[in-house]
Amino acid sequence: MTRSASQPGEPDREAEAARVATYLAAHPRFLAERPGLYRALHPPQRLHGENLADHMAALLAAARAETGTVAELARCAQDLTLRAAMAVTALIGAPDPLAVVSAEWPHLLGLESAALAQEGPPSAAWRDLPAGSIARLTGGREVLLRDMPAEAALLHGEAHPLITRDALALLPGPRPRLLVLGAREAGRLPLRGATAPLRLMAHALARALDSKP
């Protein structure tokens, strides 16, 4: 029986599969070095020797690793959300919001440092930055998280040798102001799920500061 010809424009899947198989045969460690690819593969329906058994084991390990990573990211984001709520609550009725940030927020948030930075006249309660620094640091973003920040000494003071990740959150208002948080453990400021709680803290802090005479 002759095989029907491929439709015009339809890729020759068998030829493509042969090329993939040839490449994998020539590079036997290709999948082992890229375990993330197992998530996109369908497992074999039956075991045909140790190699396929290893293939299935690798697929399962990749799936478990992904599940564990997603669960850990979700846990870190939830933890920050709860801690942010406690930090905002600490501002309620506080006679000196700046003191709450520097003295209470590091403990409440599980961080190494918490401070406020501004461009303007020198102030003992704020970290003083040159004009234009906040726009340069944030790139116009309302919330920014960074690993191994280059300006750690300027932003985090004496705690800067401990900082592995920091967060910058703009305070709303007519003048540039910045909430600066620094973490020794990067998971305290997760890259996913941190934007909303950090924005909430920045807005609550701005309101507390601007309501003071």
C-alpha positions, 0 to 999 in steps of 0.5 A, spaced: 500 500 500 502 506 498 503 512 503 499 518 501 503 524 499 503 530 504 498 536 503 502 542 500 505 546 506 504 540 511 511 539 515 514 532 514 513 530 521 516 523 520 523 527 517 522 532 523 522 526 528 528 522 525 532 529 525 530 529 533 531 522 534 538 523 531 540 529 535 538 526 541 542 519 539 548 524 538 547 527 545 545 522 550 545 527 556 541 532 552 535 531 557 539 529 563 542 536 563 535 540 561 530 536 566 525 542 565 523 539 558 520 533 562 514 537 564 513 538 556 513 530 555 508 525 555 511 519 559 511 512 556 505 507 557 509 501 558 516 500 561 521 497 556 528 496 560 532 500 565 532 507 560 525 508 560 524 506 567 529 512 568 526 516 563 519 516 567 523 517 574 526 523 571 519 526 569 516 524 576 522 528 579 521 534 575 514 534 576 515 534 584 521 539 584 516 544 580 510 542 585 515 544 591 518 550 588 511 553 586 508 551 593 514 554 596 513 561 592 506 561 594 508 560 602 513 566 601 508 570 598 503 569 603 508 570 609 509 577 606 502 578 605 501 577 613 507 580 615 505 586 611 498 587 614 502 587 621 506 592 619 501 596 617 497 595 623 503 598 627 502 604 624 495 605 626 495 611 631 503 611 632 505 618 634 512 617 629 511 613 623 518 614 621 520 610 628 515 605 627 519 603 620 526 603 623 524 600 629 518 595 628 518 594 621 524 589 621 522 585 626 515 584 624 517 583 616 523 578 618 528 583 615 534 586 616 533 593 614 527 598 613 528 605 612 525 611 608 529 615 603 528 622 600 531 627 595 531 633 599 534 637 605 538 632 609 534 629 615 536 624 620 530 620 620 531 619 612 536 616 608 538 622 603 539 621 596 541 626 590 536 629 586 534 624 581 536 618 584 529 615 586 527 615 578 534 612 576 533 606 582 526 605 580 526 606 573 519 609 573 516 602 577 512 603 583 515 596 586 522 593 584 525 587 587 533 586 586 538 581 588 545 583 590 543 591 590 549 595 588 547 601 592 546 597 598 551 601 603 547 607 601 540 605 602 541 600 607 546 603 612 550 598 617 546 592 615 548 593 607 553 587 608 547 582 610 543 584 604 542 579 599 535 582 596 532 588 597 525 592 595 524 599 593 517 601 593 515 608 591 510 612 596 505 616 593 505 624 593 508 630 590 515 629 592 520 623 591 520 618 597 522 611 597 521 605 602 527 601 602 527 594 605 533 589 605 533 582 606 538 577 608 534 571 606 531 572 599 525 568 600 523 574 605 522 578 599 519 573 594 520 575 587 512 573 585 507 575 590 510 581 593 508 587 589 501 588 592 503 587 599 509 592 598 504 597 595 500 597 600 505 598 605 508 604 601 501 607 601 499 606 608 506 609 610 505 615 605 498 616 609 501 616 616 506 621 614 502 626 610 497 626 616 502 628 621 502 636 622 
